Amino acid sequence: MELSNVESALRSLLRRENLPASIIEAAETLMQKPSSDVFVSMIPRFLETLDPPRWDVLAVGFLIASAHALTLDAHSDTWELVVDRCHANLEHLEPRVRRLVGKALGALSAVRGAGVYDAFREELMDIIECNITRSPEFEEVNEEEYFSYFDTSIPLASPLSTPTSPHRLDDISGFKSLETTLLTFKSLVQGLGPAFLAALEADDFAFFHSIVVRSVKHGNRHVRNVGFETLHVLHKSVLPPRYIMAHPSLGHAIADCLVRGLQDPWSEVRLTASQATRSFLLLCDVHDERPLFYAKLVPRMCLNRHYVADGVKAYSRDTWSKVMGETGRHVVAQFTAECVQCYVDATDADNPFVREAACICIGELVARVQPHVLDLLRAARICLQDDVFTVSDAACAASSQVVLAFPTECRASLPALWWTVHLSDDVWSVREDAAVALGSVLRAYPTDEALRKQIVELAATFLAKAKDQPAMSQAAYDALVKSEVAHSTKQRFSCCSFEPRQLKRATDHDLCHDHDPAAGHALWAHTDGAIYLVREMCATKEAQADAI
């Protein structure tokens, strides 16, 4: 059912079956777009108790109340009816009704101020307290399984209750109710705007600590997302300029929340946290307030500029431009130690795309971080052995940039780098980036004859290996592609994967030295990598003659 606006909702409602005649008449009247007073006069029809109950009719009633809240203010009886029905439906079984109750309360609070918030605050807090600590065991559930609980033929298992709703649905619906209750709080905050500041400051910012902080730390991603949406509204609509300077403890608590969101495993939450981060930094004074939080936020903002999700990546780059302007490089240089530590930690993240972004950031940072070169190179070396090819690919590029920028510091580490192994990798982009890395070595050490001869011999040896590649018929290839055995027991990866890593972080003492890691690579891949390497040699003056 379309509930984006009143007209669409009425049109959708008229297409539904078994509507009472009074509802059909009211909807058809409102489709003629009468005055706002007529809309308000029809609200009681939609909010009355029907037999059997109709969530769709109720939803349209709350939507009309939201759209015509200003006119509703002059009709005291209807206003009281709407408020009463909001109380009664805070925990309605249908989440769309709960969302529209919250939207209606936000519109009412924008008209009559903090009195609406005060009337609902205690009741909403009771609902949250009864749900926010519940087990995340049922967090992930498919739609069919969730809605099967609305079938009265299926008994409900262990229903939980709140003071206002003694007979609740199962554990699954608890998180759904929690999310929509938090959305109701967000709507109230948005409706009140600056008038909410007094409520925010009450009891030493109790609202912030009991609602926002607990939401962004919750195990359910939808709940975390609403927490960051509420933060965004606080920054945009409630907090005045230079408020953070007067309340630095609140500012640091907000920054700690944003740090969690900027590295959340779910892209949707990460994007919402990025929006809250932008609004927070734009609220802060550029000279007196922003620098207080750069150490925590800048490294994560840099990482998200290279995150795999396009929305997060694009928004983060736009935020960087809007917040930093022309000072971005200076800010990163100023907080180099914090950035390095963040990038090193990110190379050990469970999420492969975080590790990939960390490698890109390492390559981006090397020009200004000479005291930290060995730490960065060590982190990139470990990622060269990563079991996700996009990570090892990015590590090839990052480590070669480190060597090219700091050849003296990196000379002793060259034998431990896996570029020669990746030159014959199964993935073409890894082979190419390994060749580019070896070409960077030729440019970094143009006078090192022994190193140049070693690379030339490697290219010559690899070029000839394809001659020894066993033939494979088309039938044999097709059989390999279709083989279940060949594709079983493999690890899956996604941007939100928490599956165990096949290779956890190694140390300098753990790196593989007792076997040839390229032993299983195809012979033709050696030759293909060598072709890329010859191309790089042709682009390097000192090796052009050898390449020819």
C-alpha positions in Angstrom: 0.0 0.0 0.0 1.3 3.4 -1.0 1.6 5.7 2.1 4.0 8.4 0.9 1.3 11.1 0.8 -2.5 11.4 1.5 -3.6 11.3 -2.2 -1.6 8.1 -3.0 -2.8 6.5 0.2 -6.5 7.2 -0.6 -6.0 5.9 -4.1 -4.4 2.7 -2.7 -7.1 2.3 -0.1 -9.9 2.5 -2.6 -8.3 -0.4 -4.5 -8.5 -2.7 -1.5 -11.2 -5.2 -0.9 -14.1 -5.3 1.6 -13.9 -1.7 2.7 -16.9 -0.4 4.8 -19.2 1.9 2.8 -18.5 4.8 5.2 -14.8 4.6 4.4 -15.4 4.4 0.7 -17.6 7.5 0.9 -15.1 9.4 2.9 -12.1 8.4 0.7 -14.0 9.4 -2.5 -14.9 12.8 -0.9 -11.3 13.5 0.0 -10.1 12.5 -3.5 -11.9 15.6 -4.7 -9.3 17.6 -2.8 -11.6 19.7 -0.6 -10.5 22.2 2.1 -8.3 21.2 5.0 -11.3 21.5 7.3 -13.1 18.7 5.4 -10.0 16.5 5.7 -10.0 17.0 9.4 -13.7 16.3 9.7 -13.2 12.9 8.1 -10.4 11.8 10.5 -12.8 10.2 13.0 -14.2 7.9 10.4 -10.7 6.5 9.7 -9.7 6.2 13.3 -12.8 4.6 14.6 -12.6 0.9 15.7 -13.8 -1.3 12.8 -15.0 -4.9 13.0 -12.8 -6.6 11.8 -9.9 -4.2 12.5 -8.4 -2.6 9.3 -4.8 -1.4 9.7 -4.9 0.2 6.2 -7.8 2.5 7.2 -6.1 3.4 10.4 -2.9 4.2 8.6 -4.7 6.6 6.3 -6.3 8.3 9.3 -2.9 9.0 10.9 -1.5 10.2 7.6 -4.3 12.7 7.2 -3.7 13.9 10.8 0.0 14.4 10.0 -0.7 16.4 6.8 -3.3 18.6 8.4 -1.9 19.1 11.9 -2.2 22.9 11.7 -5.9 22.8 10.9 -6.4 20.0 13.4 -5.2 22.3 16.1 -8.5 24.3 15.8 -10.7 21.2 16.2 -10.2 20.2 19.9 -12.4 17.1 19.8 -10.7 15.6 16.8 -7.3 16.6 18.3 -8.1 14.6 21.4 -9.3 11.7 19.4 -6.0 11.6 17.4 -4.0 11.8 20.6 -6.0 9.0 22.2 -5.6 6.8 19.1 -1.9 7.5 19.0 -1.7 6.2 22.6 -3.6 3.1 21.7 -1.5 2.2 18.7 2.0 2.8 19.7 2.5 -1.0 19.6 0.1 -1.9 16.8 0.9 -5.2 15.2 1.4 -3.5 11.8 4.8 -1.6 11.6 3.4 0.8 9.0 0.8 1.9 11.4 3.4 2.4 14.2 5.5 4.5 11.8 2.6 6.7 10.9 1.7 7.1 14.6 5.2 8.5 15.1 4.9 10.7 12.1 1.6 12.1 13.4 3.1 12.8 16.8 6.0 14.7 15.2 3.5 16.8 13.3 1.4 17.5 16.4 4.5 18.4 18.4 5.5 20.9 15.7 2.1 22.6 16.3 1.6 22.4 20.1 5.2 22.1 21.3 6.8 20.1 24.1 3.4 19.2 25.7 3.0 16.5 23.2 6.4 15.1 24.0 5.8 15.2 27.7 2.5 13.3 27.3 4.1 10.4 25.5 7.7 10.3 26.8 7.1 8.0 29.8 5.0 5.6 27.7 7.6 5.4 24.9 10.4 4.9 27.4 8.5 2.0 28.9 8.3 0.3 25.5 12.0 0.9 24.8 13.1 -0.4 28.2 11.1 -3.6 27.7 12.6 -4.2 24.3 16.1 -2.8 24.0 17.8 -5.5 26.0 16.1 -8.4 24.3 18.1 -11.2 22.7 19.3 -10.5 19.1 18.7 -14.2 18.4 15.8 -13.4 16.1 17.3 -10.3 14.5 17.5 -11.8 11.0 14.3 -13.4 9.8 12.9 -13.6 6.3 9.6 -11.9 5.5 7.5 -15.0 5.1 8.6 -16.3 8.5 7.9 -12.9 10.2 4.4 -12.5 8.7 3.5 -16.1 9.5 3.1 -14.9 13.1 0.1 -12.9 12.0 -1.7 -16.1 11.1 -4.0 -16.9 14.0 -3.8 -20.6 13.2 -0.2 -20.6 14.3 0.2 -20.4 18.1 2.5 -17.6 19.4 5.5 -18.8 21.4 6.3 -17.1 24.7 4.7 -13.7 24.1 6.4 -10.9 26.0 4.6 -7.8 27.3 5.0 -4.2 28.3 3.0 -2.2 30.8 0.7 -0.8 28.0 0.5 -4.0 25.9 0.2 -7.1 28.1 -0.1 -9.5 25.1 2.7 -9.0 22.7 3.9 -10.8 19.7 7.0 -13.0 19.7 10.6 -11.9 20.1 10.9 -11.1 16.4 8.3 -8.3 16.6 10.0 -6.8 19.7 12.9 -5.4 17.6 10.4 -4.2 15.0 8.4 -2.4 17.8 11.7 -1.0 19.2 12.7 0.4 15.8 9.4 2.2 15.3 9.3 3.5 18.9 12.7 5.0 18.3 11.5 6.5 15.1 8.6 8.1 17.0 11.1 9.7 19.3 13.0 10.9 16.3 9.8 12.4 14.8 9.1 14.2 18.1 12.6 15.6 18.2 12.3 16.8 14.6 8.9 18.3 15.2 10.0 20.2 18.3 13.3 21.5 16.8 15.1 24.0 19.0 12.3 23.6 21.6 13.6 20.1 22.3 16.8 21.5 23.8 15.4 21.8 27.3 14.3 18.2 27.2 17.7 17.1 25.9 19.5 18.8 28.7 17.2 17.4 31.4 18.9 15.0 33.9 22.4 15.5 32.5 21.4 14.6 28.9 19.5 11.5 30.0 17.7 11.3 26.6 21.0 11.2 24.8 22.5 8.5 27.0 19.4 6.3 27.4 18.1 6.6 23.8 20.8 7.6 21.3 23.8 5.9 22.8 22.0 2.6 23.5 20.5 2.6 20.1 23.8 3.0 18.2 25.3 0.2 20.3 22.4 -2.2 19.7 22.9 -5.5 18.0 20.1 -4.9 15.5 21.2 -2.9 12.5 17.8 -1.3 12.0 17.9 0.0 15.6 21.4 1.3 15.1 20.3 3.1 12.0 17.5 4.9 13.8 20.0 5.9 16.4 22.2 7.7 13.9 19.1 9.2 12.2 18.2 10.7 15.6 21.7 12.1 16.0 21.5 13.7 12.6 18.2 15.4 13.6 19.7 16.7 16.8 22.6 18.2 14.9 20.4 19.7 12.1 17.3 20.9 14.1 18.1 21.2 17.8 21.6 22.1 18.8 22.5 25.8 18.3 25.9 27.0 17.0 28.9 26.8 19.4 26.8 24.6 21.7 29.5 21.8 21.6 32.1 24.3 22.9 30.0 24.9 26.0 29.3 21.2 26.5 32.5 19.3 25.4 31.6 16.1 27.2 28.5 15.8 25.0 30.6 16.5 21.9 33.0 13.7 22.7 30.1 11.3 23.5 28.6 12.1 20.1 32.0 11.6 18.4 32.3 8.1 20.1 28.9 7.2 18.7 30.0 8.4 15.2 33.2 6.3 15.3 31.1 3.2 15.9 28.8 4.0 13.0 31.5 5.0 10.5 33.0 1.5 10.9 29.6 -0.4 11.1 29.6 -3.6 9.0 26.3 -2.7 7.4 26.5 -0.2 4.6 23.1 1.3 5.4 24.1 2.1 8.9 27.5 3.3 7.8 25.8 5.7 5.3 23.5 7.1 8.0 26.4 7.5 10.4 28.2 9.4 7.6 25.3 11.8 7.3 25.3 12.3 11.1 29.0 12.9 10.9 28.7 15.6 8.3 25.9 17.4 10.1 27.9 17.2 13.4 31.1 18.7 11.9 29.2 21.4 10.0 27.5 22.3 13.3 30.9 22.7 15.0 32.9 25.8 14.7 35.7 25.3 12.1 38.4 26.7 14.3 37.4 26.0 17.9 35.3 22.9 17.9 36.0 20.7 14.9 39.7 20.0 15.7 38.7 18.5 19.0 37.1 15.6 17.2 39.4 15.2 14.2 41.6 12.6 15.8 38.6 10.2 16.2 36.7 11.0 13.0 39.2 11.9 10.3 40.8 8.4 9.9 37.3 6.7 9.5 36.2 9.4 7.1 39.3 8.7 5.0 38.6 5.0 4.9 35.0 5.5 3.9 36.1 7.5 0.9 37.2 4.1 -0.6 34.5 1.9 0.8 32.9 -0.6 -1.6 29.4 0.6 -1.3 28.9 3.4 -3.8 26.6 5.4 -1.7 29.0 5.5 1.3 31.9 6.2 -1.0 30.3 9.1 -2.9 28.8 10.7 0.2 32.0 10.4 2.2 34.0 12.1 -0.6 31.4 14.9 -0.8 31.5 15.3 2.9 35.3 15.5 2.8 35.1 18.3 0.3 32.4 20.2 2.2 34.0 19.9 5.6 37.7 20.1 4.8 37.8 22.2 1.7 41.4 22.8 0.8 42.8 21.8 4.2 42.3 18.0 3.9 45.9 17.1 3.4 47.0 19.4 6.2 44.5 17.8 8.6 45.6 14.2 7.6 49.2 15.2 8.1 48.4 16.7 11.5 46.7 13.5 12.7 49.0 11.0 11.0 49.6 8.8 14.0 45.8 8.3 14.5 45.3 7.6 10.8 48.2 5.1 10.7 46.8 3.2 13.7 43.3 3.1 12.2 44.6 1.9 8.9 46.7 -0.8 10.5 43.8 -2.0 12.6 41.5 -2.0 9.5 43.8 -4.3 7.6 42.8 -7.0 10.1 39.1 -6.3 9.9 36.7 -9.2 9.2 35.1 -7.3 6.4 37.3 -7.8 3.3 36.3 -4.5 1.8 37.4 -2.7 4.9 40.8 -4.3 4.4 40.8 -3.3 0.8 40.0 0.3 1.7 42.7 0.3 4.3 45.3 -0.7 1.7 44.2 2.1 -0.6 44.5 4.6 2.3 47.9 3.3 3.1 49.0 4.0 -0.4 47.4 7.4 -0.2 49.2 8.3 3.0 52.8 7.2 2.4 54.0 10.5 1.1 53.6 12.2 4.5 54.3 9.4 6.9 58.1 8.6 6.8 58.3 7.8 10.6 55.5 5.2 10.1 56.7 3.6 6.9 57.7 0.3 8.3 54.5 -0.1 10.2 52.5 0.6 7.0 54.7 -1.7 4.9 54.3 -4.5 7.4 50.5 -4.2 7.3 50.6 -4.2 3.5 52.9 -7.2 3.5 50.4 -9.2 5.6 47.6 -8.2 3.3 49.6 -9.5 0.3 48.8 -12.9 1.7 45.1 -12.2 2.1 42.6 -14.9 1.0 40.4 -12.3 -0.8 41.9 -11.3 -4.1 40.7 -7.7 -4.0 42.6 -7.2 -0.7 45.9 -8.7 -2.0 45.4 -6.7 -5.2 45.1 -3.5 -3.3 48.0 -4.5 -1.1 50.2 -4.9 -4.2 49.5 -1.3 -5.2 49.9 0.0 -1.7 53.2 -1.7 -0.9 54.7 -0.7 -4.2 53.7 2.9 -3.5 55.4 2.7 -0.1 58.6 1.3 -1.7 58.6 4.0 -4.5 58.2 6.8 -2.0 60.7 5.4 0.6 63.2 3.2 -1.2 65.9 3.5 1.4 63.7 2.5 4.3 62.1 -0.4 2.4 65.2 -1.9 0.8 65.7 -4.6 3.5 62.0 -5.7 3.3 62.0 -6.4 -0.4 62.7 -10.2 -0.1 59.6 -10.6 2.1 57.2 -9.0 -0.4 55.1 -11.5 -2.4 55.1 -9.7 -5.7 56.8 -12.6 -7.5 54.1 -14.9 -6.1 51.3 -12.7 -7.3 52.8 -12.4 -10.7 51.3 -15.8 -11.4 48.1 -15.4 -9.5 44.9 -16.8 -10.8 43.3 -13.3 -11.0 44.5 -11.2 -13.9 44.3 -7.9 -12.0 46.5 -9.2 -9.3 49.1 -10.4 -11.9 49.1 -7.0 -13.5 49.4 -5.1 -10.2 52.3 -7.4 -9.2 54.0 -6.5 -12.4 53.4 -2.8 -11.8 54.9 -3.3 -8.3 58.1 -4.9 -9.8 58.3 -2.1 -12.3 58.1 0.3 -9.3 61.2 -1.5 -7.9 63.1 -0.8 -11.1 62.3 2.9 -10.8 63.0 3.0 -7.1 66.4 1.4 -7.4 67.7 2.5 -10.9 71.4 1.8 -10.0 70.9 -1.6 -8.4 72.2 -3.9 -11.1 71.8 -7.1 -9.1 68.1 -6.3 -8.5 67.6 -5.5 -12.2 69.1 -8.8 -13.3 67.0 -10.7 -10.8 63.8 -9.2 -12.3 65.0 -9.7 -15.9 65.7 -13.4 -15.1 62.3 -13.7 -13.5 60.6 -12.4 -16.6 62.6 -14.7 -18.9 61.8 -17.8 -16.7 58.1 -17.0 -16.4 57.7 -16.2 -20.2 58.6 -19.8 -21.1 56.4 -21.6 -18.7 53.2 -21.6 -20.9 55.0 -24.1 -23.2 54.7 -26.7 -20.4 51.0 -26.1 -19.7 49.1 -29.3 -20.2 46.4 -29.1 -22.9 42.8 -28.9 -21.8 39.9 -29.7 -24.2 36.7 -27.7 -24.2 34.9 -30.8 -22.8 37.3 -31.0 -19.9 37.0 -27.2 -19.2 33.1 -27.5 -19.2 33.3 -30.4 -16.8 35.5 -28.4 -14.5 33.1 -25.4 -14.5 30.1 -27.7 -13.8 31.9 -29.8 -11.1 30.3 -29.5 -7.7 33.5 -30.7 -6.0 35.6 -28.0 -7.5 33.2 -25.3 -6.2 32.4 -26.8 -2.8 33.8 -25.9 0.6 34.9 -22.5 -0.6 34.6 -19.4 1.5 32.1 -16.7 0.6 32.6 -13.0 1.0 30.4 -10.0 1.0 30.7 -6.4 2.3 28.8 -7.5 5.4 30.4 -10.9 5.8 31.3 -12.1 9.3 32.5 -15.5 8.1 35.8 -16.6 9.7 39.0 -15.6 7.8 41.0 -18.4 6.3 44.1 -16.5 7.1 44.1 -14.4 10.2 46.7 -11.7 10.9 50.2 -13.0 10.7 53.3 -11.5 12.3 56.8 -11.1 11.0 57.5 -14.5 12.5 54.3 -16.1 11.1 54.9 -15.3 7.4 55.2 -18.4 5.2 58.8 -19.4 4.5 58.6 -23.2 4.4 56.9 -23.8 1.0 56.4 -22.2 -2.4 53.1 -20.3 -2.3 53.0 -20.2 -6.1 53.3 -23.9 -6.5 49.6 -24.3 -7.3 49.4 -21.5 -9.9 48.8 -22.4 -13.5 51.8 -22.3 -15.8 50.0 -20.1 -18.4 49.4 -17.6 -15.6 53.2 -17.3 -15.0 53.6 -16.3 -18.7 50.7 -13.9 -18.6 52.2 -12.2 -15.6 55.6 -12.0 -17.3 54.0 -10.2 -20.3 52.7 -7.6 -17.9 56.2 -7.4 -16.4 57.9 -6.9 -19.8 55.4 -4.0 -20.4 56.6 -2.4 -17.2 60.2 -3.0 -18.1 59.7 -1.2 -21.4 58.4 1.8 -19.5 61.6 1.9 -17.3 64.7 3.4 -19.0 67.2 1.2 -17.2 65.4 -2.0 -18.3 64.2 -1.2 -21.8 67.2 -2.9 -23.5 66.6 -6.1 -21.4 62.9 -6.0 -22.3 63.6 -5.8 -26.0 
